Amino acid sequence: MPFDTNKEQVIREAFRLTKPAAYIGRLELSFREQMRRLLSFLTLLVVLVILMFGAWYLSRTCLPAGILRGYFVRLFSMRAGEFTFWTVFLANLLPFFGVQFMNLFRVRKHAGGLYILPVLWILVGVIYGTNSFVFAAEPLPFSIPILWERTGFTELLAYTLSYEASRDWALWEQQGLGQVRRLGARRWSPQAEDMAYWFAGLLLLVFSVAREVT
């Protein structure tokens, strides 16, 4: 009996000591996963910035100035009308949530928003290159400081954070034009880290719009 009692105590002590080790191991695994996700996000961001600058340079070189201004004036009149915080903010919610909606569909093993996001970045590059702003002034110089001097970049960054938050939210798979397959019994279940990216994107969008209208 004394032997059995000592053996039980040893087992309990070993279990007590392994619980913190297992918890720390889970934290380390979670940290590595989040770092990989952050690195993937930053890599995507660098690629998108390169696309924007490429479109900016080509449109600045090859397209006439103001070629898209008429279209964006009409679009602004329909979507915003008045240049106030709420009208501009609501207009920006369309691409913000649009990317998330596209991410509900998986297209060739990728989130659907990945096929929309580069278009938004390229479009802003063309706007910069052709000076097609609704309220146009002098053409923008081709330079990196524009990234923090203009609100277009921060709005794009907010859309990209929206994409990152929802890139694993797919419920359907796009198998062809008009052909969609439900992904089994999968349900919409955002994780805590998803919401961190989501709220960061929303707060950045609010900041960007407030900066734009003031």
CORWOKA-V119313 format. One record per run of one state. SS is the DSSP state (hx for helix, st for strand, lp for the rest). FROM is the first residue (numbers start at 0). TO is the last residue. If there is no record, write none. Layout:
BEGIN
ss = <SS;SS>
from = <FROM;FROM>
to = <TO;TO>
END
This chain:
BEGIN
ss = <lp;hx;lp;hx;lp;hx;lp;st;lp;st;lp;hx;lp;hx;lp;hx;lp;st;lp;st;lp;hx;lp>
from = <0;1;62;68;79;84;102;104;107;109;111;113;130;145;149;150;166;171;176;178;182;191;213>
to = <0;61;67;78;83;101;103;106;108;110;112;129;144;148;149;165;170;175;177;181;190;212;213>
END
